[in-house]
Amino acid sequence: MTTINVSTAAQLQSALASAQGGDVIVLADGYYGDVSIDENFSSYVTIRAATPLGATFDSITINNSSYLKLDGVHVDSPDNSGNTLLGISYSDHIMVVDSEVNGKVDTVYPIAGPQFGIRVENSSYVTVDDNNVHDVVNGVAFFGSDHLTLTGNNVDYIGADAFKFGNIDTALIENNTGPSYLYPDDDAHSDFMQFQGDSSSNLTIRGNVFLPQNHFGTQGIFIAGDGGHSNILIEQNIIHTKMANGIYVADGSTGVTIRDNTLIAADGDVTRIAAPDDASVSGNITSGRNGARNGSNLTLQGGDAGAAYFIGDLFPHWVLGQGLTLQALRPRAGSEAATTGAAERLRALLAP
């Protein structure tokens, strides 16, 4: 393994041209502008910021590349123009970890650009892990790709969808956090996670959290598009919204399991699960106009504090129409909410 130290974009390109699998290219603090990479290696070559987030770029484009890892870089767009800040296409075995990707950080709302923070298309074995993406229209997007890992990312200050997918085969989407602050325009149909276009298969969507603070008209996990999705597990997700579609999986999808999720209505009304008739749906907390237990699923109501299964009885820090923090979702000890829904995920997040 060789360590190569660089301090300019030209030196970075030169280092990539000579690098071999296992090498580490260390970026000195500084500005690198727009960089395009089209290199192939037999094992991972790492591009690592010497100081986490100290190496800044206007954009990074990775095309027709393999075995490349970005670690601790900062893509910091100077304006809100352009389509994609960090783009990966026709590539395989690419990793983006512990990095930050953002449009211009200002107070100009609604957020109108750039269109994508991280966009991956027509690629395989891509890992996007523990990154911070903000001040873009759409946070992270995967299209026409397979064998994906999207874990531990935080997306905030978004103008449309936090996470967007289409035509995906085999993906782990786990422990990501959706935006606290959304600034969509009047025509936007924003989603926490949206699947669109051609069908997707072999998905695990687990442990993701969406607790908005300023805009509650955003759907949760919405798997629609052309339908025909298959082999989907959705579990231990926590979603707070006033939209009816807390979790939606299109009819015609097969092999769907939706279990142990917590969906709390921001307006005290309906935030539900909609799934094909043959889907396995168990152990979930949803919100409705009337509280009830249906098998292992629990529906809470937010309209009548004196009636059964009032949300505030099970989550005593819930307040109608306001944003919730994780601490506010601590269930009442001994209540059904302490053992139903995403209770396991909440315990992990609230642990001291």
Order of alpha helices (4+ residues) and beta strands (2+ residues): beta-alpha-beta-beta-beta-beta-beta-beta-beta-beta-beta-beta-beta-beta-beta-beta-beta-beta-beta-beta-beta-beta-beta-beta-beta-beta-beta-beta-beta-beta-beta-beta-beta-alpha-alpha
